[in-house]
Amino acid sequence: QVEAGVKDLSKFNAVVKLVAFGPFKSGTNALDNINSISEGVIHEDLRVFIETNVPKSKKKDKVVLGVADSRVGSAISEEMSVSCQHTGVVPELIRGIRLHFPNLVKGLTELSASKAQLGLGHSYSRCKVKFNVNRVDNMIIQSISLLDQLDKNINTFAMRVREWYSYHFPELVKIVNDNKMYCQVSRIIKNRKEFTKEKMAEIEEIVMDEAKVKAIYDASRSSMGMDISVIDLINIETFASKVISLVEYRKSLSDYLASKMSVCAPNLSTLIGDQVGARLISQAGSLTNLAKYPASTVQILGAEKALFRALKTRGNTPKYGLIFHSTFIGRAGTKNKGRISRYLANKCSIASRIDCFSDNPTTVYGEYLRQQVEDRLKFYESGEAPKKNIDVMHEAMEQNKVVEAKMMKKEAKKEKKKKRQLDETMETEDANTTADASMMDDEPPKKKKKKKKKKESDEENVTMETTQELETTQEAEEDEVVKKPKKKKKKKDKQ
């Protein structure tokens, strides 16, 4: 019935009814819930929802909870004692709920649901990329794969240069064996007939051997090669310069890989080398995967084809995989190569676990583990009994504590320097601000003085005006005084 009524809403509503629905509070809450589900952990919201809405099973009526993820179902059954099921009818029910979910919940449309799902998917993927545990390992894996590809390309290109230039100067191949050196010498010689003693000094700087330079000069005088045109020489020279640039880039890439390995897996790189350790990490997929592998898997890592072939044919299984490229197995005898590879794989697994799960990884454990492998080689050769593993690890732990204390002191000094620099910058800023403030404080009094001057000038003008008014009043009074006696005289005259 469920399978038949999944596509039809009326039939599906007859079988399935919505009892409770708990929406997420926010986008961050939804992201927390989906992260916990991906890790197989019960979130607090899910716990509360199950406790409030899922009824408890009785003797007659058993309650079974349908779950899409088996890990979440096992976690719910262990922690909350609720029987869960993820097979049978449950996947069809979940498919129908996803299909008809906007119709079951009021106020929810298909457009809003799809937008919410898309946003949650983007935030989840962004969070996974941002907090990727293996983000440093990715650079190591890419660089070691590029290094291997460069080795193949450089070998093929150098062989092409040798074959091409050997038509003109075939004796140079036997004298100069190195690929980069051969390309550099061919660029300097060019046409062997024009090779003079003046060019011998430049070739001696590259070859670093006078006997080889003399041999090259003598061979150029009596060579069996054919004549070559100028255009062919130009093409050979450009191709040789490309090969030289590839060799130089390979060197810089190996330095970059060494720096990355010293940061990501310092103990593994000191124990077995940068390139072999990087190949182990790339073969495992990440440093965490390599740390999870047992020593027996690390020993055969890289020789899977030989292992399965031996299992099919019931032959002897391989003794070593990528570990064979380390120097320890080459130094061991034929009888002891299997033993030393097993011992070295054991130490590599320890070193990878220390690098993966330690907070402040150092090279101390890698140095002590390397010394243990050296002592084991001496034991196979001469019979000298090496130190016990417990004693060596105790010494390594004590040394690691000392190194960590030094690192903490250096970090504290760096922090102090940063604080001093910040304080100095703050002091300089404060001094600048105080200077600016003092300048601003000094400027207004000048304006006040100007105002005072203006006031004084205004007062002077007022005083001048008052004096003028007084003078005019005095003059008017004098005139009146002068006029009055004249009137008296006239009166007297009349009388």
C-alpha positions in Angstrom: 0.0 0.0 0.0 2.8 2.5 0.9 4.7 1.8 -2.3 1.5 2.2 -4.4 0.3 5.3 -2.6 3.7 7.2 -2.5 2.9 9.3 -5.6 -0.8 9.9 -4.9 -1.4 12.4 -2.1 -4.9 11.1 -1.1 -3.7 7.5 -0.8 -0.6 8.6 1.1 -2.7 10.7 3.6 -4.8 7.6 4.3 -1.7 5.7 5.3 0.5 8.5 6.9 -0.7 11.3 9.2 1.3 14.3 10.5 1.4 14.2 14.3 4.2 16.6 15.2 6.6 18.9 13.3 9.6 20.8 14.9 11.1 23.4 12.6 14.7 24.7 13.1 15.1 27.9 15.0 17.7 29.4 12.7 20.2 28.6 10.0 23.0 28.0 12.5 20.7 25.7 14.4 20.0 23.7 11.2 23.7 23.5 10.5 24.5 22.2 14.0 21.8 19.5 13.6 23.0 18.4 10.2 26.6 18.3 11.4 25.6 16.1 14.3 23.6 13.8 12.1 26.5 13.4 9.6 28.8 12.4 12.6 26.2 10.0 13.9 25.5 12.0 17.1 22.1 12.8 18.6 21.5 16.6 18.8 19.8 18.0 21.9 16.8 19.3 19.7 16.4 15.8 18.3 16.5 14.3 21.7 13.8 16.6 23.1 11.6 16.0 20.0 11.8 12.2 20.4 11.1 12.4 24.1 8.1 14.6 23.7 6.5 13.0 20.6 7.5 9.4 20.4 5.3 7.2 22.7 6.9 4.6 24.9 6.6 1.0 23.8 4.5 -1.4 25.9 4.3 -5.1 26.1 1.4 -5.3 23.7 2.0 -2.2 21.6 5.6 -2.0 20.4 6.7 1.4 19.0 9.3 1.3 16.2 11.0 4.5 15.0 11.9 4.8 11.3 15.2 6.4 10.6 17.0 7.1 7.3 20.6 6.8 8.7 21.7 3.6 10.3 24.3 5.3 12.5 21.7 7.8 13.9 19.3 4.8 14.5 22.0 2.9 16.5 22.8 6.0 18.5 19.1 6.6 19.4 18.6 2.9 20.3 21.7 2.9 22.6 21.2 6.3 24.3 17.4 6.5 24.5 16.4 2.8 24.4 14.0 3.3 21.4 13.9 0.5 18.8 14.8 1.9 15.4 14.5 0.6 11.8 16.1 1.8 8.6 15.1 -0.9 6.1 11.9 -2.3 4.6 9.0 0.2 4.5 10.9 3.0 6.1 12.8 4.3 2.9 9.5 4.4 1.0 7.8 6.3 3.8 10.6 8.8 4.0 10.4 9.2 0.2 6.7 10.0 0.4 7.2 12.4 3.2 9.8 14.3 1.2 7.6 14.4 -1.9 4.4 15.6 -0.1 6.0 17.6 2.7 4.8 21.0 1.5 1.2 19.7 1.5 1.5 18.1 5.0 2.8 21.3 6.7 0.6 24.4 6.5 2.2 27.6 5.3 5.1 25.8 3.6 5.5 26.0 -0.2 7.7 24.0 -2.5 9.7 27.1 -3.4 10.5 28.0 0.2 11.4 24.4 1.0 13.8 24.1 -2.0 15.4 27.4 -1.1 15.9 26.3 2.5 17.4 23.0 1.4 19.7 24.7 -1.0 20.9 27.2 1.6 21.5 24.5 4.1 23.4 22.4 1.6 25.7 25.3 0.7 26.4 26.1 4.3 27.1 22.5 5.2 29.5 22.1 2.3 31.2 25.4 3.1 31.6 24.3 6.7 33.1 21.0 5.7 35.6 22.7 3.4 36.5 25.3 6.0 36.9 22.8 8.9 38.5 20.1 6.8 40.9 18.0 8.9 42.9 16.9 5.9 43.3 20.4 4.3 47.1 20.4 4.8 47.4 16.8 3.5 45.7 17.8 0.2 48.7 20.1 -0.7 51.2 17.3 0.2 49.2 14.8 -2.0 49.1 17.1 -4.9 52.7 18.1 -4.7 54.0 14.5 -4.5 51.9 13.5 -7.4 53.2 16.5 -9.4 56.7 15.6 -8.4 56.4 12.0 -9.7 54.9 13.4 -13.0 57.7 15.9 -13.4 60.3 13.1 -12.9 58.7 11.1 -15.8 58.4 14.2 -18.0 62.0 15.3 -17.3 63.4 11.9 -18.2 61.4 11.6 -21.4 62.3 15.2 -22.5 66.0 14.7 -21.6 66.1 11.5 -23.6 64.6 13.5 -26.6 67.3 16.2 -26.2 70.0 13.5 -26.1 68.7 11.7 -29.2 68.2 15.0 -31.1 71.7 16.5 -30.3 73.4 13.1 -30.8 73.0 13.4 -34.6 75.4 16.3 -34.4 77.6 15.3 -31.4 77.1 11.6 -30.4 80.2 11.3 -28.2 78.8 13.8 -25.6 76.3 11.3 -24.3 79.0 8.9 -22.9 81.0 11.8 -21.3 78.1 13.7 -19.6 75.5 11.4 -17.9 73.4 13.9 -15.9 70.3 15.2 -17.8 70.5 18.8 -16.6 74.2 19.0 -17.1 73.9 17.5 -20.6 71.3 20.2 -21.6 73.5 23.0 -20.2 76.6 21.8 -22.0 74.7 21.3 -25.3 73.4 24.9 -25.0 77.0 26.2 -24.6 78.6 24.1 -27.3 75.9 24.5 -29.9 77.9 23.8 -33.1 80.9 21.5 -32.3 83.0 23.1 -35.1 82.7 26.5 -33.4 83.7 25.0 -30.0 86.8 26.9 -28.9 88.9 27.0 -25.7 87.1 30.2 -24.6 84.0 28.1 -23.9 85.9 25.6 -21.9 85.8 27.8 -18.8 82.0 28.0 -18.9 81.7 24.2 -19.3 84.1 23.7 -16.4 81.8 25.8 -14.1 79.0 23.4 -15.0 80.8 20.0 -15.1 83.3 20.8 -12.3 85.9 18.5 -13.7 88.9 19.5 -16.0 89.3 16.0 -17.3 85.7 15.9 -18.6 86.2 19.3 -20.2 89.3 18.1 -22.1 87.5 14.9 -23.1 84.6 17.0 -24.5 87.0 19.2 -26.4 89.0 16.3 -27.9 85.7 14.5 -28.8 84.5 17.7 -30.6 87.6 17.8 -32.7 87.3 14.2 -33.9 83.5 13.7 -33.8 81.6 11.3 -36.2 78.4 13.4 -36.1 76.7 15.0 -39.0 76.6 18.7 -39.8 73.6 20.6 -38.5 71.8 23.8 -39.6 71.3 27.0 -37.5 67.5 26.5 -37.3 67.9 23.0 -35.9 70.4 24.3 -33.3 68.0 27.0 -32.2 65.2 24.5 -31.7 67.5 22.1 -29.7 68.6 25.1 -27.6 65.1 26.2 -26.8 64.0 22.7 -25.9 67.1 22.2 -23.7 66.3 25.5 -21.9 62.8 24.2 -21.2 64.1 21.0 -19.7 66.5 23.0 -17.5 63.6 25.2 -16.3 61.6 22.0 -15.5 64.5 20.6 -13.5 64.8 23.9 -11.5 61.1 23.9 -10.9 61.3 20.3 -9.6 63.9 21.4 -7.1 61.8 24.2 -5.8 58.8 21.9 -5.6 60.8 19.4 -3.5 61.7 22.2 -1.2 58.1 23.2 -0.9 57.2 19.6 -0.1 59.8 19.4 2.6 58.5 22.6 4.2 54.9 21.2 4.1 56.0 17.9 5.6 57.9 19.6 8.4 54.7 21.4 9.3 52.2 18.5 8.8 54.1 15.4 9.6 57.5 16.3 11.1 58.1 13.0 12.9 57.3 10.8 9.9 59.5 13.0 7.6 62.5 12.8 10.0 62.0 9.0 10.3 61.6 7.9 6.7 62.2 11.0 4.6 60.0 13.7 3.0 59.1 12.0 -0.3 58.5 8.5 1.1 56.3 9.9 3.9 54.4 12.0 1.4 53.8 9.0 -0.8 52.5 7.1 2.2 50.1 9.9 3.0 48.9 10.1 -0.7 48.4 6.4 -0.9 46.4 6.3 2.3 44.4 9.4 1.3 45.2 11.5 4.3 47.3 11.6 7.5 44.4 10.6 9.6 43.7 7.5 7.4 47.4 6.6 7.7 47.3 7.0 11.4 44.3 4.7 11.6 46.0 1.9 9.6 47.8 -0.9 11.5 51.5 -1.5 11.0 50.9 -4.5 8.8 48.9 -2.3 6.3 51.5 0.4 6.3 54.1 -2.3 5.5 52.3 -3.4 2.3 50.9 0.0 1.4 51.6 0.5 -2.3 51.9 -3.2 -3.2 48.2 -4.1 -3.3 48.4 -5.7 -6.8 51.2 -8.1 -5.7 49.2 -8.9 -2.5 46.0 -9.8 -4.2 47.9 -11.7 -6.9 49.6 -13.7 -4.1 46.3 -14.4 -2.4 44.8 -15.6 -5.6 47.7 -17.9 -6.6 48.4 -18.8 -2.9 52.0 -17.6 -3.3 54.2 -15.6 -1.0 52.8 -12.2 0.0 55.0 -9.1 -0.6 57.3 -8.0 2.3 57.2 -4.3 1.6 55.5 -1.6 -0.5 56.4 2.1 -0.6 58.7 1.6 2.4 61.1 -0.1 0.1 62.3 3.3 -1.2 63.7 4.2 2.3 67.4 3.9 3.0 67.0 1.4 5.8 65.8 -1.5 3.6 68.5 -0.9 1.1 71.2 -1.0 3.8 69.8 -4.3 5.3 70.9 -7.7 4.1 68.7 -9.9 2.0 67.8 -12.1 5.0 66.9 -9.2 7.2 64.9 -7.0 4.7 61.6 -8.5 5.7 62.3 -8.0 9.4 63.5 -4.4 9.0 60.5 -3.5 6.8 58.1 -4.9 9.5 60.0 -2.9 12.2 60.1 0.3 10.1 56.3 0.0 9.4 55.7 -0.3 13.1 57.7 2.9 13.8 56.0 4.7 10.8 52.6 4.0 12.2 53.6 5.4 15.6 55.1 8.5 14.1 52.0 9.1 11.9 49.8 8.8 15.0 51.9 11.3 17.0 51.8 13.7 14.1 48.1 13.4 13.6 46.8 13.6 17.2 49.4 15.8 18.9 48.7 19.5 19.5 52.3 20.7 19.1 54.1 18.2 16.8 57.9 18.3 17.1 60.7 16.2 15.5 61.8 14.7 18.8 59.9 11.4 18.5 60.9 11.0 14.9 64.6 11.3 15.8 64.3 8.8 18.6 62.4 6.4 16.4 65.0 6.7 13.6 67.7 6.0 16.1 65.8 2.8 17.1 65.7 1.6 13.5 69.5 2.3 13.3 70.1 0.3 16.5 68.0 -2.5 15.1 70.1 -2.6 11.9 73.2 -2.8 14.0 71.6 -5.6 16.0 71.0 -7.6 12.8 74.6 -7.0 11.6 76.7 -7.3 14.8 74.3 -8.7 17.5 74.4 -5.6 19.8 71.3 -5.5 21.9 69.3 -2.3 21.4 67.5 -0.3 24.2 64.0 -1.2 25.2 61.2 0.6 23.6 59.8 1.8 27.0 63.1 3.4 28.0 63.5 5.2 24.6 60.0 6.5 24.8 60.5 7.9 28.3 63.6 9.7 27.1 61.7 11.0 24.1 58.9 12.3 26.3 61.3 14.1 28.6 63.1 15.7 25.6 59.8 16.6 24.1 58.8 18.4 27.3 62.0 20.5 27.1 61.4 21.3 23.5 57.8 22.3 24.1 58.9 24.6 27.0 61.4 26.3 24.7 58.7 26.7 22.0 56.4 28.2 24.6 59.1 30.6 25.7 59.7 31.7 22.1 55.9 32.2 21.6 55.8 34.3 24.8 58.7 36.4 23.6 57.0 36.9 20.2 53.8 37.9 22.0 55.8 40.4 24.2 57.4 41.9 21.1 54.0 42.3 19.5 52.6 43.9 22.6 55.6 46.3 22.7 55.1 47.2 19.1 51.4 47.8 19.7 52.2 49.9 22.8 54.7 51.9 20.9 52.3 52.5 18.1 49.6 53.5 20.6 52.1 55.9 22.3 53.0 57.5 19.0 49.3 57.9 18.1 48.6 59.4 21.5 51.5 61.8 21.1 50.3 62.8 17.7 46.8 63.3 19.1 48.0 65.3 22.1 50.2 67.5 19.7 47.2 68.1 17.5 45.1 68.9 20.5 47.7 71.3 21.8 47.8 73.0 18.5 44.1 73.3 18.5 44.2 74.7 22.0 46.9 77.2 21.1 44.9 78.5 18.1 41.8 79.9 19.9 43.6 82.3 22.2 45.0 84.0 19.2 41.5 84.6 18.0 40.6 86.0 21.4 43.5 88.4 21.2 42.2 89.5 17.9 38.8 90.0 19.4 40.4 91.9 22.3 42.2 94.1 19.8 38.9 94.6 18.0 37.3 95.5 21.3 40.1 97.9 22.2 39.8 99.5 18.8 36.0 99.7 19.2 36.5 101.3 22.6 39.0 103.7 21.2 36.5 104.7 18.5 33.8 105.0 21.2 36.1 107.2 23.2 37.0 109.3 20.2 33.3 109.7 19.4 32.5 110.7 23.0 35.4 113.2 23.0 34.2 114.6 19.8 30.7 114.9 21.2 32.0 116.5 24.3 34.0 118.9 22.2 31.0 119.8 20.1 28.8 120.3 23.2 31.5 122.5 24.8 31.7 124.6 21.6 27.9 124.9 21.5 27.9 126.1 25.1 30.6 128.7 24.5 28.7 130.0 21.5 25.6 130.3 23.7 27.6 132.1 26.3 29.0 134.5 23.7 25.5 135.1 22.2 23.8 136.0 25.6 25.9 139.0 26.4 25.2 140.4 23.0 21.5 140.3 23.7 22.0 142.2 27.0 23.9 144.9 25.1 21.1 145.3 22.7 18.7 145.6 25.5 20.9 148.2 27.1 21.0 150.1 23.8 17.2 150.1 23.6 16.9 151.4 27.0 
